[in-house]
Amino acid sequence: MEKKIVNKDDFLFPRGRYYGQVKPENLVFNANLQEFAQRVSYICNLETGGKVPPDAAYEQIKELWKQLKRSKKELGIGEAPFQDGQGEAKD
């Protein structure tokens, strides 16, 4: 039986499949969003378990949120939502 070596990051931060409109910026943002959700989950669990104080958990999540918002803005996600992939307006 062959053992498959699992990367630590793949184990801690698994990625789900993407089913939306396939564009590079959407794929990158989806990966960023999944990482955000996974990290928030870890922070919440650490805070619930008493390993991280509530103030620190809040600040960490706030910083992660700022990074996600910056990523969204830099990738242009949500801008011109009524345009197709060719840059033309949809009816």
Secondary structure, 3 states (H helix, E strand, C coil): CCCCCCCHHHHHCCCCCCCCCCCHHHHHHHHHHHHHHHHHHHHHHHHHCCCCCHHHHHHHHHHHHHHHHHHHHHHCCCCCCCECCCCCECC
